[in-house]
């Protein structure tokens, strides 16, 4: 049997500890970048089936065909009402500013499983270059609301 021994100075040990800490930090940052915040970017929403599957993955049940499809050009710079809407989007990990000056499609679906509401709720899904870039759940009317795509938690 052959045994090797080495003498390592305190400076070398400290340098090795710093290098290992840096590698560990890089791994943690890489893994954080692959967490749920990046989940929307992993979806390719090029077909209606893709869009319905995306909404279902968030917990929403929707009618299989959109009630409205709209194509529009997002301005080069976000101004109202886009700035306020982008604040809602930021809270769920989206950012419309990445699509400034680009063509965006809005697909509106009828939601069939909103808690406590049998009808009148819609899901808007905004897609740019096949990627989801924004979305909301909307109910018009006197007691209406506009919320993120995050499925509401059960109360109780």
Contact map, one row per residue, 1 for C-alpha under 8 A:
111000000000000000000000000000000000000000000000000000000000000000000000000000000000000000000000000000000000000000000000000000000000000000000000000000000000
111100000000000000000000000000000000000000000000000000000000000000000000000000000000000000000000000000000000000000000000000000000000000000000000000000000000
111110000000000000000000000000000000000000000000000000000000000000000000000000000000000000000000000000000000000000000000000000000000000000000000000000000000
011111000000000000000000000000000000000000000000000000000000000000000000000000000000000000000000000000000000000000000000000000000000000000000000000000000000
001111100000000000000000000000000000000000000000000000000000000000000000000000000000000000000000000000000000000000000000000000000000000000000000000000000000
000111110000000000000000000000000000000000000000000000000000000000000000000000000000000000000000000000000000000000000000000000000000000000000000000000000000
000011111000000000000000000000000000000000000000000000000000000000000000000000000000000000000000000000000000000000000000000000000000000000000000000000000000
000001111101100000000000000000000000000000000000000000000000000000000000000000000000000000000000000000000000000000000000000000000000000000000000000000000000
000000111111100000000000000000000000000000000000000000000000000000000000000000000000000000000000000000000000000000000000000000000000000000000000000000000000
000000011111110000000000000000000000000000000000000000000000000000000000000000000000000000000000000000000000000000000000000000000000000000000000000000000000
000000001111111000000000000000000000000000000000000000000000000000000000000000000000000000000000000000000000000000000000000000000000000000000000000000000000
000000011111111100000000000000000000000000000000000000000000000000000000000000000000000000000000000000000000000000000000000000000000000000000000000000000000
000000011111111110000000000000000000000000000000000000000000000000000000000000000000000000000000000000000000000000000000000000000000000000000000000000000000
000000000111111111000000000000000000000000000000000000000000000000000000000000000000000000000000000000000000000000000000000000000000000000000000000000000000
000000000011111111100000000000000000000000000000000000000000000000000000000000000000000000000000000000000000000000000000000000000000000000000000000000000000
000000000001111111110000000000000000000000000000000000000000000000000000000000000000000000000000000000000000000000000000000000000000000000000000000000000000
000000000000111111111000000000000000000000000000000000000000000000000000000000000000000000000000000000000000000000000000000000000000000000000000000000000000
000000000000011111111100000000000000000000000000000000000000000000000000000000000000000000000000000000000000000000000000000000000000000000000000000000000000
000000000000001111111110000000000000000000000000000000000000000000000000000000000000000000000000000000000000000000000000000000000000000000000000000000000000
000000000000000111111111000000000000000000000000000000000000000000000000000000000000000000000000000000000000000000000000000000000000000000000000000000000000
000000000000000011111111100000000000000000000000000000000000000000000000000000000000000000000000000000000000000000000000000000000000000000000000000000000000
000000000000000001111111110000000000000000000000000000000000000000000000000000000000000000000000000000000000000000000000000000000000000000000000000000000000
000000000000000000111111111000000000000000000000000000000000000000000000000000000000000000000000000000000000000000000000000000000000000000000000000000000000
000000000000000000011111111100000000000000000000000000000000000000000000000000000000000000000000000000000000000000000000000000000000000000000000000000000000
000000000000000000001111111110000000000000000000000000000000000000000000000000000000000000000000000000000000000000000000000000000000000000000000000000000000
000000000000000000000111111111000000000000000000000000000000000000000000000000000000000000000000000000000000000000000000000000000000000000000000000000000000
000000000000000000000011111111100000000000000000000000000000000000000000000000000000000000000000000000000000000000000000000000000000000000000000000000000000
000000000000000000000001111111110000000000000000000000000000000000000000000000000000000000000000000000000000000000000000000000000000000000000000000000000000
000000000000000000000000111111111000000000000000000000000000000000000000000000000000000000000000000000000000000000000000000000000000000000000000000000000000
000000000000000000000000011111111100000000000000000000000000000000000000000000000000000000000000000000000000000000000000000000000000000000000000000000000000
000000000000000000000000001111111110000000000000000000000000000000000000000000000000000000000000000000000000000000000000000000000000000000000000000000000000
000000000000000000000000000111111110000000000000000000000000000000000000000000000000000000000000000000000000000000000000000000000000000000000000000000000000
000000000000000000000000000011111110110000000000000000000000000000000000000000000000000000000000000000000000000000000000000000000000000000000000000000000000
000000000000000000000000000001111111111000000000000000000000000000000000000000000000000000000000000000000000000000000000000000000000000000000000000000000000
000000000000000000000000000000111111111000000000000000000000000000000000000000000000000000000000000000000000000000000000000000000000000000000000000000000000
000000000000000000000000000000000111111100000000000000000000000000000000000000000000000000000000000000000000000000000000000000000000000000000000000000000000
000000000000000000000000000000001111111100000000000000000000000000000000000000000000000000001000000000000000000000000000000000000000000000000000000000000000
000000000000000000000000000000001111111111000000000000000000000000000000000000000000000000001000000000000000000000000000000000000000000000000000000000000000
000000000000000000000000000000000111111111100000000000000000000000000000000000000000000000000000000000000000000000000000000000000000000000000000000000000000
000000000000000000000000000000000001111111100000000000000000000000000000000000000000000000000000000000000000000000000000000000000011000000000000000000000000
000000000000000000000000000000000000011111110000000000000000000000000000000000000000000000000000000000000000000000000000000000000011000000000000000000000000
000000000000000000000000000000000000011111110000000000000000000000000000000000000000000000000000000000000000000000000000000000000010000000000000000000000000
000000000000000000000000000000000000001111111000000001000000000000000000000000000000000000000000000000000000000000000000000000000011000000000000000000000000
000000000000000000000000000000000000000011111100010000000000000000000000000000000000000000000000000000000000000000000000000000000111000000000000000000000000
000000000000000000000000000000000000000000111111011001000000000000000000000000000000000000000000000000000000000000000000000000100111000000000000000000000000
000000000000000000000000000000000000000000011111011000000000000000000000000000000000000000000000000000000000000000000000000000000100000000000000000000000000
000000000000000000000000000000000000000000001111111000000000000000000000000000000000000000000000000000000000000000000000000000000000000000000000000000000000
000000000000000000000000000000000000000000001111111100000000000010000000000000000000000000000000000000000000000000000000000000000000000000000000000000000000
000000000000000000000000000000000000000000000011111110000000000100000000000000000000000000000000000000000000000000000000000000000000000000000000000000000000
000000000000000000000000000000000000000000011111111111000000000000000000000000000000000000000000000000000000000000000000000000000000000000000000000000000000
000000000000000000000000000000000000000000001111111111100000000000000000000000000000000000000000000000000000000000000000000010000000000000000000000000000000
000000000000000000000000000000000000000000000001111111110000010100000000000000000000000000000000000000000000000000000000000000000000000000000000000000000000
000000000000000000000000000000000000000000000000111111111000000000000000000000000000000000000000000000000000000000000000000000000000000000000000000000000000
000000000000000000000000000000000000000000101000011111111100000000000000000000000000000000000000000000000000000000000000000000000000000000000000000000000000
000000000000000000000000000000000000000000000000001111111111110000000000000000000000000000000000000000000000000000000000000000000000000000000000000000000000
000000000000000000000000000000000000000000000000000111111111110000000000000000000000000000000000000000000000000000000000000000000000000000000000000000000000
000000000000000000000000000000000000000000000000000011111111000000000000000000000000000000000000000000000000000000000000000000000000000000000000000000000000
000000000000000000000000000000000000000000000000000001111111000000000000000000000000000000000000000000000000000000000000000000000000000000000000000011100000
000000000000000000000000000000000000000000000000000000111111100000000000000000000000000000000000000000000000000000000000000000000000000000000000000000100000
000000000000000000000000000000000000000000000000000000111111110000000000000000000000000000000000000000000000001111000000000000000000000000000000000000100000
000000000000000000000000000000000000000000000000000000110011111000000000000000000000000000000000000000000000001110000000000000000000000000000000000000000000
000000000000000000000000000000000000000000000000000100110001111100000000000000000000000000000000000000000000111110000000001000000000000000000000000000000000
000000000000000000000000000000000000000000000000000000000000111111000000000000000000000000000000000000000000111100000000000000000000000000000000000000000000
000000000000000000000000000000000000000000000000100100000000011111000000000000000000000000000000000000000000100000000000000000000000000000000000000000000000
000000000000000000000000000000000000000000000001000000000000001111100000000000000000000000000000000000000000100000000000000000000000000000000000000000000000
000000000000000000000000000000000000000000000000000000000000001111111000000000000000000000000000000000000011110000000000000000000000000000000000000000000000
000000000000000000000000000000000000000000000000000000000000000011111000000000000000000000000000000000000011110000000000000000000000000000000000000000000000
000000000000000000000000000000000000000000000000000000000000000001111100000000000000000000000000000000000111100000000000000000000000000000000000000000000000
000000000000000000000000000000000000000000000000000000000000000001111110000000000000000000000000000000001111000000000000000000000000000000000000000000000000
000000000000000000000000000000000000000000000000000000000000000000011111000000000000000000000000000000001110000000000000000000000000000000000000000000000000
000000000000000000000000000000000000000000000000000000000000000000001111100000000000000000000000000000111100000000000000000000000000000000000000000000000000
000000000000000000000000000000000000000000000000000000000000000000000111110000000000000000000000000000111000000000000000000000000000000000000000000000000000
000000000000000000000000000000000000000000000000000000000000000000000011111000000000000000000000000011110000000000000000000000000000000000000000000000000000
000000000000000000000000000000000000000000000000000000000000000000000001111101000000000000000000001111110000000000000000000000000000000000000000000000000000
000000000000000000000000000000000000000000000000000000000000000000000000111111000000000000000000000111000000000000000000000000000000000000000000000000000000
000000000000000000000000000000000000000000000000000000000000000000000000011111000000000000000000000111000000000000000000000000000000000000000000000000000000
000000000000000000000000000000000000000000000000000000000000000000000000001111100000000000000000100110000000000000000000000000000000000000000000000000000000
000000000000000000000000000000000000000000000000000000000000000000000000011111110110000000000000100100000000000000000000000000000000000000000000000000000000
000000000000000000000000000000000000000000000000000000000000000000000000000011111110000000000000000000000000000000000000000000000000000000000000000000000000
000000000000000000000000000000000000000000000000000000000000000000000000000001111111000000000000000000000000000000000000000000000000000000000000000000000000
000000000000000000000000000000000000000000000000000000000000000000000000000000111111100000000000000000000000000000000000000000000000000000000000000000000000
000000000000000000000000000000000000000000000000000000000000000000000000000001111111110000000000000000000000000000000000000000000000000000000000000000000000
000000000000000000000000000000000000000000000000000000000000000000000000000001111111111000000000000000000000000000000000000000000000000000000000000000000000
000000000000000000000000000000000000000000000000000000000000000000000000000000011111111100000000000000000000000000000000000000000000000000000000000000000000
000000000000000000000000000000000000000000000000000000000000000000000000000000001111111110000000000000000000000000000000000000000000000000000000000000000000
000000000000000000000000000000000000000000000000000000000000000000000000000000000111111111000111000000000000000000000000000000000000000000000000000000000000
000000000000000000000000000000000000000000000000000000000000000000000000000000000011111111100000000000000000000000000000000000000000000000000000000000000000
000000000000000000000000000000000000000000000000000000000000000000000000000000000001111111110000000000000000000000000000000000000000000000000000001100000000
000000000000000000000000000000000000000000000000000000000000000000000000000000000000111111111111000000000000000000000000000000000000011000000000000100000000
000000000000000000000000000000000000000000000000000000000000000000000000000000000000011111111110000000000000000000000000000000000000000000000000000000000000
000000000000000000000000000000000000000000000000000000000000000000000000000000000000001111111100000000000000000000000000000000000000000000000000000100000000
000000000000000000000000000000000000000000000000000000000000000000000000000000000000000111111100000000000000000000000000000000000000000000000000000111000000
000000000000000000000000000000000000110000000000000000000000000000000000000000000000000011111110000000000000000000000000000000000000000000000000000000000000
000000000000000000000000000000000000000000000000000000000000000000000000000000000000010011111111000000000000000000000000000000000000110000000000000000000000
000000000000000000000000000000000000000000000000000000000000000000000000000000000000010011001111110000000000000000000000000000000000110000000000000000000000
000000000000000000000000000000000000000000000000000000000000000000000000000000000000010010000111111100000000000000000000000000000000110000000000000000000000
000000000000000000000000000000000000000000000000000000000000000000000000000011000000000000000011111100000000000000000000000000000000000000000000000000000000
000000000000000000000000000000000000000000000000000000000000000000000000000000000000000000000011111100000000000000000000000000000000000000000000000000000000
000000000000000000000000000000000000000000000000000000000000000000000000010000000000000000000001111111110000000000000000000000010000100000000000000000000000
000000000000000000000000000000000000000000000000000000000000000000000000011111000000000000000001111111000000000000000000000000000000000000000000000000000000
000000000000000000000000000000000000000000000000000000000000000000000000111110000000000000000000001111100000000000000000000000000000000000000000000000000000
000000000000000000000000000000000000000000000000000000000000000000000000111100000000000000000000001111110000000000000000000000010000000000000000000000000000
000000000000000000000000000000000000000000000000000000000000000000000011110000000000000000000000001011111000000000000000000000011000000000000000000000000000
000000000000000000000000000000000000000000000000000000000000000000000011110000000000000000000000001001111100000000000000000001111000000000000000000000000000
000000000000000000000000000000000000000000000000000000000000000000001111000000000000000000000000000000111110000000000000000001110000000000000000000000000000
000000000000000000000000000000000000000000000000000000000000000000011110000000000000000000000000000000011111000000000000000111100000000000000000000000000000
000000000000000000000000000000000000000000000000000000000000000001111100000000000000000000000000000000001111100000000000000111000000000000000000000000000000
000000000000000000000000000000000000000000000000000000000000000001111000000000000000000000000000000000000111110000000000011110000000000000000000000000000000
000000000000000000000000000000000000000000000000000000000000011111110000000000000000000000000000000000000011111000000000011100000000000000000000000000000000
000000000000000000000000000000000000000000000000000000000000011001100000000000000000000000000000000000000001111100000001111000000000000000000000000000000000
000000000000000000000000000000000000000000000000000000000001111000000000000000000000000000000000000000000000111111000011111000000000000000000000000000000000
000000000000000000000000000000000000000000000000000000000001111000000000000000000000000000000000000000000000011111000110100000000000000000000000000000000000
000000000000000000000000000000000000000000000000000000000001110000000000000000000000000000000000000000000000001111101100000000000000000000000000000000000000
000000000000000000000000000000000000000000000000000000000001000000000000000000000000000000000000000000000000001111111100100000000000000000000000000000000000
000000000000000000000000000000000000000000000000000000000000000000000000000000000000000000000000000000000000000011111100000000000000000000000000000000010000
000000000000000000000000000000000000000000000000000000000000000000000000000000000000000000000000000000000000000001111100000000000000000000000000000000000000
000000000000000000000000000000000000000000000000000000000000000000000000000000000000000000000000000000000000000011111111100000000000000000000000000000000000
000000000000000000000000000000000000000000000000000000000000000000000000000000000000000000000000000000000000000111111111000000000000000000000000000000000000
000000000000000000000000000000000000000000000000000000000000000000000000000000000000000000000000000000000000001100001111100000000000000000000000000000000000
000000000000000000000000000000000000000000000000000000000000000000000000000000000000000000000000000000000000011000001111110000000000000000110000000000000000
000000000000000000000000000000000000000000000000000000000000000000000000000000000000000000000000000000000000011101001011111000000000000011110000000000000000
000000000000000000000000000000000000000000000000000000000000000000000000000000000000000000000000000000000001111000000001111100000000000011100000000000000000
000000000000000000000000000000000000000000000000000000000000010000000000000000000000000000000000000000000001111000000000111110000000001111000000000010000000
000000000000000000000000000000000000000000000000000000000000000000000000000000000000000000000000000000000111100000000000011111000000001111000000000000000000
000000000000000000000000000000000000000000000000001000000000000000000000000000000000000000000000000000000111000000000000001111100001011100000000000000000000
000000000000000000000000000000000000000000000000000000000000000000000000000000000000000000000000000000011110000000000000000111110001111000000000000000000000
000000000000000000000000000000000000000000001000000000000000000000000000000000000000000000000000000000011100000000000000000011111111110000000000000000000000
000000000000000000000000000000000000000000000000000000000000000000000000000000000000000000000000001001111000000000000000000001111111100000000000000000000000
000000000000000000000000000000000000000000000000000000000000000000000000000000000000000000000000000000110000000000000000000000111110000000000000000000000000
000000000000000000000000000000000000000000011100000000000000000000000000000000000000000000000000000000000000000000000000000000111111000000000000000000000000
000000000000000000000000000000000000000111111000000000000000000000000000000000000000000000000000000000000000000000000000000000111111100000000000000000000000
000000000000000000000000000000000000000110111000000000000000000000000000000000000000000000000000000000000000000000000000000011110111111000000000000000000000
000000000000000000000000000000000000000000000000000000000000000000000000000000000000000000000111001000000000000000000000000001110011111000000000000000000000
000000000000000000000000000000000000000000000000000000000000000000000000000000000000000010000111000000000000000000000000000011100001111100000000000000000000
000000000000000000000000000000000000000000000000000000000000000000000000000000000000000010000000000000000000000000000000001111000001111110000000000110000000
000000000000000000000000000000000000000000000000000000000000000000000000000000000000000000000000000000000000000000000000001110000000011111000000011110000000
000000000000000000000000000000000000000000000000000000000000000000000000000000000000000000000000000000000000000000000000111100000000001111100000111110000000
000000000000000000000000000000000000000000000000000000000000000000000000000000000000000000000000000000000000000000000000111100000000000111110001111000000000
000000000000000000000000000000000000000000000000000000000000000000000000000000000000000000000000000000000000000000000001110000000000000011111001110000000000
000000000000000000000000000000000000000000000000000000000000000000000000000000000000000000000000000000000000000000000001100000000000000001111111100000000000
000000000000000000000000000000000000000000000000000000000000000000000000000000000000000000000000000000000000000000000000000000000000000000111111000000000000
000000000000000000000000000000000000000000000000000000000000000000000000000000000000000000000000000000000000000000000000000000000000000000011111000000000000
000000000000000000000000000000000000000000000000000000000000000000000000000000000000000000000000000000000000000000000000000000000000000000011111100000000000
000000000000000000000000000000000000000000000000000000000000000000000000000000000000000000000000000000000000000000000000000000000000000001111111110000000000
000000000000000000000000000000000000000000000000000000000000000000000000000000000000000000000000000000000000000000000000000000000000000011110011111000000000
000000000000000000000000000000000000000000000000000000000000000000000000000000000000000000000000000000000000000000000000000000000000000111100001111100000000
000000000000000000000000000000000000000000000000000000000000000000000000000000000000000100000000000000000000000000000000000000000000000111000000111111000000
000000000000000000000000000000000000000000000000000000000000000000000000000000000000000110110000000000000000000000000000000000000000001110000000011111000000
000000000000000000000000000000000000000000000000000000000100000000000000000000000000000000010000000000000000000000000000001000000000001110000000001111100000
000000000000000000000000000000000000000000000000000000000100000000000000000000000000000000010000000000000000000000000000000000000000000000000000001111110000
000000000000000000000000000000000000000000000000000000000111000000000000000000000000000000000000000000000000000000000000000000000000000000000000000011111000
000000000000000000000000000000000000000000000000000000000000000000000000000000000000000000000000000000000000000000100000000000000000000000000000000001111100
000000000000000000000000000000000000000000000000000000000000000000000000000000000000000000000000000000000000000000000000000000000000000000000000000000111110
000000000000000000000000000000000000000000000000000000000000000000000000000000000000000000000000000000000000000000000000000000000000000000000000000000011111
000000000000000000000000000000000000000000000000000000000000000000000000000000000000000000000000000000000000000000000000000000000000000000000000000000001111
000000000000000000000000000000000000000000000000000000000000000000000000000000000000000000000000000000000000000000000000000000000000000000000000000000000111
